[in-house]
Amino acid sequence: MALKFVVPNMQKTFGTLEFGDFLGERTRRDGERTRIISRRYGLFSDVQVGDEIVVTLPGDVRKKAFPFQAKVRLVNPKITAVGKVSGSNAHREFALSADDMVEVEVNA
C-alpha cells in the first residue's frame, strides 16, 4: 500500500472509508484443525484516491460482508512502516491494521 501521505490523524490520512472487498485469510494449521490468524479487506478512501487501502483484522473477529462501498469505520487503527529489501534496493511500505471494522450508519 503506497500512501500519498500519513499524518497522526486517521481522518486526515484516510478521510471517509468505504468497503471494497474481502481479500483473503491467513491460516495456521494446528494438528487436525486450521486456525484463522487474520483477514484482509480492501477499502476505498476519499483522501488516498486511486489506491486500494488494505486493512488487516485479527482472525478472532467475525468475517465482514458489508455491501460494496458501504461507509465503514476502523476500531483502534494502527499504521506501521515496514521496510522491504529487494536485492540492493530498499523501500518502505505501510501496513494498516485494526481491532475491528464497523459499518457507519448514514442518516437519510
PASEBA-1860 file (N, C-alpha, C; in nm, 3 decimals):
! residues 108
1> MALKFVVP> 0.085/-0.116/0.000/0.000/0.000/0.000/0.090/0.122/0.000 ~ 0.082/0.203/-0.102/0.162/0.325/-0.112/0.073/0.443/-0.077 ~ 0.083/0.491/0.046/0.003/0.604/0.088/0.065/0.733/0.038 ~ -0.019/0.828/-0.001/0.030/0.956/-0.051/0.089/1.039/0.062 ~ 0.029/1.033/0.179/0.083/1.099/0.297/0.022/1.035/0.420 ~ 0.095/1.038/0.529/0.049/0.982/0.655/0.068/1.087/0.762 ~ -0.039/1.118/0.835/-0.033/1.209/0.948/-0.090/1.136/1.068 ~ -0.062/1.180/1.189/-0.111/1.109/1.308/-0.263/1.104/1.319
9> NMQKTFGT> -0.335/1.180/1.240/-0.480/1.184/1.245/-0.540/1.094/1.137 ~ -0.616/0.991/1.177/-0.674/0.896/1.081/-0.767/0.966/0.982 ~ -0.844/1.065/1.028/-0.936/1.135/0.940/-0.861/1.209/0.829 ~ -0.747/1.270/0.864/-0.669/1.343/0.764/-0.596/1.247/0.669 ~ -0.554/1.132/0.717/-0.483/1.036/0.633/-0.578/0.963/0.538 ~ -0.695/0.920/0.588/-0.785/0.837/0.509/-0.917/0.902/0.474 ~ -0.961/1.003/0.548/-1.091/1.064/0.521/-1.202/0.964/0.545 ~ -1.296/0.959/0.453/-1.408/0.865/0.462/-1.368/0.734/0.396
17> LEFGDFLG> -1.387/0.623/0.467/-1.353/0.491/0.413/-1.479/0.420/0.367 ~ -1.465/0.349/0.255/-1.574/0.268/0.202/-1.525/0.124/0.182 ~ -1.615/0.030/0.206/-1.582/-0.112/0.194/-1.566/-0.149/0.046 ~ -1.459/-0.221/0.016/-1.435/-0.269/-0.120/-1.466/-0.417/-0.131 ~ -1.376/-0.499/-0.077/-1.396/-0.643/-0.087/-1.311/-0.718/0.015 ~ -1.343/-0.846/0.029/-1.267/-0.938/0.113/-1.151/-0.990/0.030 ~ -1.029/-0.979/0.082/-0.911/-1.018/0.005/-0.856/-1.155/0.041 ~ -0.886/-1.204/0.160/-0.837/-1.337/0.195/-0.804/-1.353/0.342
25> ERTRRDGE> -0.767/-1.476/0.376/-0.736/-1.512/0.514/-0.595/-1.568/0.523 ~ -0.533/-1.546/0.638/-0.407/-1.612/0.669/-0.440/-1.717/0.774 ~ -0.402/-1.842/0.748/-0.437/-1.950/0.840/-0.312/-2.021/0.891 ~ -0.330/-2.093/0.998/-0.224/-2.176/1.055/-0.284/-2.310/1.092 ~ -0.212/-2.414/1.057/-0.258/-2.549/1.088/-0.206/-2.589/1.225 ~ -0.298/-2.628/1.313/-0.264/-2.677/1.448/-0.311/-2.821/1.460 ~ -0.224/-2.911/1.422/-0.261/-3.052/1.428/-0.373/-3.083/1.331 ~ -0.491/-3.115/1.382/-0.604/-3.154/1.297/-0.691/-3.037/1.256
33> RTRIISRR> -0.676/-2.923/1.320/-0.763/-2.811/1.285/-0.684/-2.694/1.226 ~ -0.754/-2.612/1.150/-0.695/-2.494/1.089/-0.751/-2.370/1.158 ~ -0.661/-2.283/1.203/-0.700/-2.160/1.273/-0.682/-2.041/1.181 ~ -0.775/-1.947/1.185/-0.763/-1.823/1.108/-0.683/-1.724/1.192 ~ -0.571/-1.678/1.138/-0.484/-1.583/1.207/-0.529/-1.441/1.181 ~ -0.560/-1.409/1.055/-0.603/-1.273/1.020/-0.682/-1.276/0.890 ~ -0.757/-1.168/0.868/-0.833/-1.149/0.745/-0.798/-1.012/0.687 ~ -0.791/-1.004/0.553/-0.756/-0.878/0.486/-0.874/-0.829/0.402
41> YGLFSDVQ> -0.893/-0.697/0.404/-1.002/-0.635/0.330/-0.949/-0.517/0.250 ~ -1.009/-0.492/0.136/-0.976/-0.375/0.055/-1.077/-0.265/0.081 ~ -1.027/-0.144/0.106/-1.113/-0.028/0.132/-1.079/0.083/0.033 ~ -1.173/0.175/0.014/-1.152/0.292/-0.069/-1.155/0.415/0.020 ~ -1.075/0.516/-0.015/-1.063/0.638/0.064/-1.085/0.759/-0.025 ~ -1.150/0.863/0.029/-1.167/0.985/-0.049/-1.044/1.075/-0.039 ~ -0.945/1.038/0.044/-0.820/1.112/0.054/-0.710/1.043/-0.027 ~ -0.695/0.912/-0.010/-0.596/0.833/-0.083/-0.662/0.784/-0.213
49> VGDEIVVT> -0.695/0.877/-0.299/-0.770/0.848/-0.421/-0.687/0.762/-0.517 ~ -0.752/0.663/-0.577/-0.686/0.580/-0.677/-0.615/0.459/-0.621 ~ -0.602/0.448/-0.491/-0.535/0.335/-0.428/-0.635/0.256/-0.345 ~ -0.619/0.124/-0.345/-0.698/0.041/-0.255/-0.622/0.036/-0.123 ~ -0.690/0.065/-0.016/-0.632/0.060/0.118/-0.655/-0.081/0.171 ~ -0.550/-0.150/0.210/-0.563/-0.287/0.261/-0.551/-0.282/0.413 ~ -0.653/-0.334/0.481/-0.653/-0.338/0.627/-0.657/-0.484/0.671 ~ -0.583/-0.514/0.777/-0.579/-0.649/0.833/-0.650/-0.648/0.968
57> LPGDVRKK> -0.744/-0.742/0.985/-0.815/-0.758/1.111/-0.776/-0.892/1.172 ~ -0.781/-0.903/1.306/-0.748/-1.031/1.371/-0.844/-1.142/1.329 ~ -0.797/-1.264/1.333/-0.877/-1.378/1.293/-0.993/-1.409/1.385 ~ -0.989/-1.362/1.510/-1.099/-1.391/1.602/-1.217/-1.295/1.585 ~ -1.203/-1.195/1.498/-1.314/-1.105/1.465/-1.393/-1.169/1.352 ~ -1.526/-1.169/1.365/-1.607/-1.237/1.262/-1.585/-1.175/1.125 ~ -1.601/-1.257/1.021/-1.579/-1.213/0.884/-1.680/-1.105/0.846 ~ -1.632/-1.001/0.780/-1.716/-0.887/0.740/-1.770/-0.908/0.600
65> AFPFQAKV> -1.897/-0.874/0.580/-1.961/-0.885/0.449/-2.051/-0.763/0.429 ~ -1.992/-0.645/0.429/-2.068/-0.523/0.409/-2.101/-0.507/0.261 ~ -2.206/-0.430/0.228/-2.234/-0.400/0.088/-2.118/-0.322/0.026 ~ -2.101/-0.336/-0.106/-1.995/-0.266/-0.177/-2.011/-0.116/-0.157 ~ -1.905/-0.048/-0.124/-1.895/0.095/-0.099/-1.977/0.143/0.021 ~ -2.008/0.052/0.115/-2.071/0.093/0.240/-1.967/0.171/0.321 ~ -2.007/0.277/0.387/-1.915/0.356/0.467/-1.881/0.277/0.593 ~ -1.750/0.268/0.623/-1.705/0.191/0.739/-1.611/0.275/0.825
73> RLVNPKIT> -1.595/0.230/0.950/-1.504/0.294/1.044/-1.417/0.185/1.105 ~ -1.288/0.214/1.120/-1.195/0.119/1.181/-1.189/0.144/1.331 ~ -1.187/0.036/1.409/-1.176/0.045/1.554/-1.030/0.026/1.593 ~ -0.974/0.124/1.661/-0.833/0.123/1.704/-0.736/0.093/1.588 ~ -0.739/0.176/1.484/-0.649/0.153/1.370/-0.504/0.184/1.406 ~ -0.413/0.111/1.341/-0.269/0.130/1.362/-0.200/0.127/1.225 ~ -0.115/0.226/1.201/-0.036/0.229/1.078/0.109/0.201/1.117 ~ 0.171/0.104/1.051/0.308/0.066/1.080/0.392/0.076/0.953
81> AVGKVSGS> 0.508/0.140/0.963/0.600/0.145/0.850/0.676/0.012/0.845 ~ 0.685/-0.046/0.726/0.752/-0.174/0.707/0.861/-0.156/0.602 ~ 0.984/-0.192/0.636/1.094/-0.183/0.542/1.105/-0.310/0.460 ~ 1.127/-0.295/0.331/1.142/-0.410/0.240/1.274/-0.397/0.166 ~ 1.344/-0.508/0.148/1.470/-0.509/0.074/1.453/-0.600/-0.047 ~ 1.495/-0.549/-0.164/1.490/-0.625/-0.286/1.626/-0.609/-0.355 ~ 1.710/-0.710/-0.344/1.845/-0.700/-0.398/1.922/-0.592/-0.323 ~ 1.972/-0.492/-0.396/2.046/-0.383/-0.331/1.957/-0.261/-0.309
89> NAHREFAL> 1.827/-0.275/-0.332/1.733/-0.164/-0.313/1.649/-0.186/-0.188 ~ 1.610/-0.077/-0.127/1.521/-0.083/-0.011/1.410/0.019/-0.030 ~ 1.293/-0.015/0.019/1.183/0.080/0.016/1.094/0.058/0.137 ~ 1.004/0.152/0.157/0.916/0.149/0.274/0.772/0.130/0.227 ~ 0.698/0.052/0.301/0.555/0.035/0.280/0.486/0.059/0.412 ~ 0.356/0.080/0.406/0.279/0.098/0.527/0.182/-0.017/0.542 ~ 0.169/-0.069/0.664/0.074/-0.175/0.693/-0.033/-0.117/0.785 ~ -0.158/-0.136/0.749/-0.270/-0.087/0.828/-0.340/-0.205/0.893
97> SADDMVEV> -0.358/-0.196/1.023/-0.432/-0.300/1.095/-0.531/-0.231/1.188 ~ -0.630/-0.306/1.233/-0.730/-0.253/1.324/-0.785/-0.368/1.407 ~ -0.847/-0.333/1.520/-0.909/-0.435/1.605/-1.041/-0.484/1.548 ~ -1.111/-0.398/1.475/-1.239/-0.434/1.415/-1.277/-0.329/1.310 ~ -1.381/-0.358/1.236/-1.433/-0.265/1.136/-1.585/-0.268/1.147 ~ -1.648/-0.151/1.157/-1.793/-0.144/1.171/-1.851/-0.055/1.062 ~ -1.974/-0.085/1.024/-2.042/-0.003/0.924/-2.092/0.124/0.989 ~ -2.079/0.235/0.919/-2.123/0.365/0.968/-2.266/0.385/0.925
105> EVNA> -2.352/0.421/1.020/-2.491/0.449/0.989/-2.501/0.581/0.913 ~ -2.567/0.579/0.798/-2.582/0.700/0.717/-2.723/0.753/0.740 ~ -2.732/0.877/0.785/-2.864/0.938/0.808/-2.924/0.980/0.676 ~ -3.047/0.938/0.653/-3.114/0.969/0.525/-3.182/1.103/0.528
END
